[in-house]
Amino acid sequence: MTDEALAVVSFVLGPVGTNAYLVADPATGDAAVIDPAWDGQVIVDEARRRGWRLQGIWLTHAHFDHFGGAAAVAEAFNVPVALHPDDQTLWRFHGGAPLFGFPQFDPGPEPTLSLSHGMELRLGGHVFEVRHTPGHSPGHVIFVAHHGGPVFCGDLIFQASVGRTDLPGGDWDTLLASIQREIFTLPDDTQLLSGHGPATTVAEERRWNPFLTGLV
C-alpha cells in the first residue's frame, strides 16, 4: 500500500456521455484507463501531460460506449486490454454498436487479460479487487480500490438508477443480486464512480435509489 492517495481523472466522452477514468499511483506514475469510452487521444494526452505510464486498459464490460477509445490508447502505450471472458462475444460484436445505429469502429486489440472474481490488479502501491457483477451484461465487473478507495461501477449502479437489463445478456434479477452482494456489503461511505452520471455513495443509494427498495 502507498501512503499517497489514488489519483483519479474523469472524462465524459462519446455519443452517450460515458464516464472514462484515468487512475494512477502518483508516487510511481503507474496508471490504467478504466473504460476508455471514446476519443482515446484525449485520455492519452492527459496521461502524457501528467507523466504517467499506462499499464493497461480495464473494461467493466464490453458495450461499445465503454471501449470506443481503446484503439487510440493501446496504440499510444501498447498495453493489454482486460475483460471478463463472459463479455468476449459482446466485444467481438463491436459492443452492440450496430443495434444502436452506430457504425462499426476500430475496437483496438483483443482483450488478452481475462478478469475473474476475486482477482487483484495493482498500480504501484494500490490494489484493486475485481468483482464479477453480471446483470447488465454477462461479464460485467466492478473494480474495488482497497483501503477505502472508490469503486468503479461501470453500468451496474448509478445515482438513483441502475443499469438497463433489456439488452442481450441482461437480466433484472441477476443485476439486483449483484448489487446486493457486491455493492451493499461495502461500507456506507464508499464512493461509487459509475459509467454514467455523477458520483454517489453506498449510503445514498441504499437510502434513495428507487430501483433498490427492499434490498438490504
C-alpha positions in Angstrom: 0.0 0.0 0.0 1.1 3.5 -0.8 0.6 6.5 1.6 -0.3 8.7 -1.3 -3.9 8.8 -2.4 -5.1 7.2 -5.6 -5.3 9.8 -8.3 -8.5 9.7 -10.4 -9.1 11.8 -13.5 -12.5 11.5 -15.1 -13.7 12.3 -18.6 -17.2 12.4 -20.1 -16.8 11.1 -23.6 -18.7 9.7 -26.6 -22.2 9.8 -28.1 -24.0 8.8 -24.8 -21.9 10.7 -22.3 -19.9 7.8 -20.8 -17.5 8.3 -17.9 -14.0 7.2 -18.5 -11.4 7.1 -15.7 -7.7 7.5 -15.7 -6.4 6.2 -12.4 -2.8 6.3 -11.1 -0.5 5.9 -8.2 1.1 9.4 -8.2 4.1 8.1 -6.2 5.2 5.7 -9.0 3.3 7.1 -12.1 1.8 3.7 -12.8 -1.7 4.2 -14.3 -4.6 2.4 -16.1 -7.6 3.5 -18.0 -11.0 2.2 -16.9 -13.5 2.2 -19.7 -11.8 4.4 -22.4 -15.2 5.3 -23.7 -14.4 7.4 -26.8 -11.8 9.9 -28.1 -8.9 7.9 -26.8 -6.4 10.6 -27.7 -7.9 12.9 -25.1 -7.0 10.3 -22.4 -3.6 9.7 -23.9 -2.8 13.4 -23.9 -3.8 13.7 -20.2 -1.7 10.7 -19.2 1.3 12.1 -21.0 0.8 15.6 -19.6 1.0 14.1 -16.1 3.9 11.9 -16.9 2.0 8.7 -16.1 2.9 5.4 -17.6 -0.1 3.4 -18.6 0.0 -0.3 -17.6 -3.4 -1.5 -19.0 -6.9 -0.9 -20.2 -9.5 -2.3 -17.8 -13.0 -2.7 -19.1 -16.0 -3.1 -16.7 -17.9 -4.6 -19.7 -18.0 -4.7 -23.4 -20.7 -2.4 -24.5 -19.4 -0.2 -27.3 -19.6 3.1 -25.4 -17.1 1.8 -22.8 -14.3 0.9 -25.2 -14.7 3.2 -28.2 -11.4 4.9 -27.4 -9.4 1.7 -26.6 -7.7 1.6 -30.0 -6.1 5.0 -29.6 -5.0 4.3 -26.1 -3.5 0.9 -26.9 -1.7 2.3 -30.0 -0.1 5.1 -27.9 1.0 2.9 -25.0 1.0 -0.7 -26.3 -0.8 -2.0 -23.3 -3.1 -5.1 -22.8 -6.9 -4.9 -22.5 -8.6 -6.6 -19.6 -12.1 -8.0 -19.9 -14.2 -10.8 -18.3 -14.4 -13.7 -20.7 -18.2 -13.8 -20.5 -18.2 -10.5 -22.4 -15.8 -11.6 -25.2 -18.7 -12.4 -27.6 -20.2 -9.0 -27.0 -16.8 -7.4 -27.6 -16.5 -9.2 -31.0 -19.9 -7.9 -31.9 -18.5 -4.3 -31.6 -20.1 -3.9 -28.3 -23.6 -3.9 -29.8 -22.9 -0.7 -31.7 -24.9 -1.9 -34.8 -28.0 -2.3 -32.6 -28.0 1.4 -31.9 -27.3 2.6 -35.4 -23.6 3.3 -34.8 -21.1 2.1 -37.5 -18.5 -0.5 -36.7 -15.3 1.1 -35.4 -11.8 0.0 -34.6 -12.2 -1.8 -31.2 -8.4 -1.9 -30.6 -6.5 -5.1 -29.6 -8.5 -8.1 -28.5 -8.6 -8.4 -24.7 -5.9 -10.8 -23.5 -6.1 -10.4 -19.8 -9.1 -12.4 -18.5 -10.7 -10.9 -15.4 -12.2 -13.1 -12.8 -14.0 -12.7 -9.5 -11.5 -12.0 -6.6 -8.6 -11.2 -9.0 -6.3 -8.4 -7.8 -4.9 -5.7 -10.1 -2.1 -3.4 -9.0 -0.9 0.1 -9.8 2.2 0.9 -7.9 1.2 0.6 -4.2 -2.5 0.5 -4.9 -4.6 -2.7 -5.2 -7.9 -3.2 -6.9 -10.2 -6.2 -6.4 -12.2 -7.4 -9.4 -15.8 -8.4 -8.6 -18.0 -10.2 -11.2 -21.3 -8.4 -11.2 -23.5 -9.8 -14.1 -26.9 -8.5 -14.9 -26.3 -5.5 -17.2 -24.1 -7.8 -19.3 -22.9 -11.4 -18.6 -19.3 -10.4 -17.9 -19.8 -7.1 -16.2 -17.3 -6.5 -13.4 -16.5 -3.7 -10.9 -13.1 -2.6 -9.6 -12.9 -2.0 -5.9 -9.9 0.0 -4.7 -8.6 -1.3 -1.4 -8.2 0.7 1.8 -11.3 2.8 1.5 -10.8 3.9 -2.1 -13.6 4.3 -4.7 -15.4 1.6 -6.6 -15.5 1.8 -10.4 -19.0 0.5 -11.1 -19.4 0.6 -14.8 -23.2 0.3 -15.6 -24.1 -1.8 -12.6 -25.5 1.1 -10.5 -25.9 4.9 -10.9 -27.0 7.8 -8.8 -30.7 7.0 -8.2 -30.7 4.4 -11.0 -29.3 1.1 -12.2 -28.0 -0.5 -15.4 -30.6 -1.4 -18.0 -31.3 -5.1 -18.5 -33.2 -5.1 -21.8 -30.1 -5.7 -23.9 -28.9 -9.1 -24.9 -27.4 -10.9 -21.9 -29.1 -8.6 -19.4 -31.2 -10.0 -16.5 -33.0 -7.9 -13.9 -32.9 -10.4 -11.0 -29.2 -11.1 -11.6 -28.5 -7.3 -11.6 -30.2 -6.9 -8.3 -28.4 -9.8 -6.8 -25.1 -8.4 -8.0 -25.9 -5.0 -6.3 -27.0 -6.6 -3.1 -24.0 -8.9 -2.9 -21.1 -6.7 -4.2 -22.3 -3.1 -3.5 -24.5 -3.1 -0.4 -21.9 -5.2 1.5 -19.4 -2.3 1.2 -19.1 0.4 3.9 -21.8 3.1 3.6 -19.3 5.9 2.9 -17.7 4.0 -0.1 -17.7 6.3 -3.2 -19.3 4.8 -6.3 -17.9 6.1 -9.6 -20.3 4.9 -12.3 -20.3 4.6 -16.0 -22.7 7.5 -16.5 -23.7 10.4 -14.3 -22.3 11.8 -11.1 -20.5 10.0 -8.2 -22.6 8.7 -5.4 -22.1 6.6 -2.2 -23.4 3.2 -1.0 -25.4 5.0 1.7 -27.1 7.4 -0.7 -28.1 4.5 -3.0 -29.3 2.3 -0.1 -31.5 5.2 1.1 -32.7 6.9 -2.0 -32.4 4.7 -5.1 -36.0 3.9 -6.1 -35.0 0.8 -8.0 -33.4 -0.8 -4.9 -36.2 -0.6 -2.4 -36.2 -3.6 -0.2 -32.6 -4.6 -0.7 -30.5 -4.8 2.4 
